[in-house]
Amino acid sequence: MKKTDMLLEKKTNILLAIFVAALLLGNLLGSKITIIFGVVTSVGIFAYPLTFLCTDIIEEVRGREITKIFIKAGFVALILSIFLTWVGLIMPPASFYTNNEAYASVFKSSIRIMIASLFAFVIAQYHDIFAFNFWKQKTKGRFLWLRNNLSTIVSQFIDTTIFMFIAFFLMTPEFTVARIFSMIIPYWILKVGFAFVDTPFVYLGVKWFRSNTRKSLSHSKD
């Protein structure tokens, strides 16, 4: 394998590791609620934008087929995390372990969040691939900032809507359709803000990826 090919795969694997880590951390941390600029939100919001950042970088420099591998890897990671979390919950605690109730309280809610995230993740990410490539064709490969934001804004709305309904709808009688949408809109707007903030990082990531790997990239795109 050529040095440039090895460097290309190394950078791809680094982004894949960040992508999967952000996806899993978004779920594991998601049960804690905080307030950002007056919006009630999960602390997982700091992790999820990284997944779209990674896929937008990968899609720009390596194409949709490699991006689909990222999504499939994320899907497998979520399935495995749901299964292992369930195993952890059903295993009996040792007699000297006194934190089982707290453990169960945290991770039972995490399972529902993970299931919600699984469906939202797959649908939103595949839409992001479609939208990013649609705008790439329309702009003839120019205006990365526009393509990145247009695809991410809609994908984040899809992700937020699906996630909120599966994670919270009828969890208690208070979580009606109206209540869910009252949570979706400000949460989505906050995500849009994060999408705008990460735009310079998309450019930096693409520049980093293309440095010393241009020859290999010319043969790797679909």
Secondary structure, 3 states (H helix, E strand, C coil): CCHHHHHHHHHHHHHHHHHHHHHHHHHHCCCCEEEECCEEEEHHHHCHHHHHHHHHHHHHHHCHHHHHHHHHHHHHHHHHHHHHHHHHHHCCCCCCCCCHHHHHHHHHHHHHHHHHHHHHHHHHHHHHHHHHHHHHHHCCCCCHHHHHHHHHHHHHHHHHHHHHHHHHCCCCCCCCHHHHHHHHHHHHHHHHHHHHHCHHHHHHHHHHHHCCCHHHHHHHCC
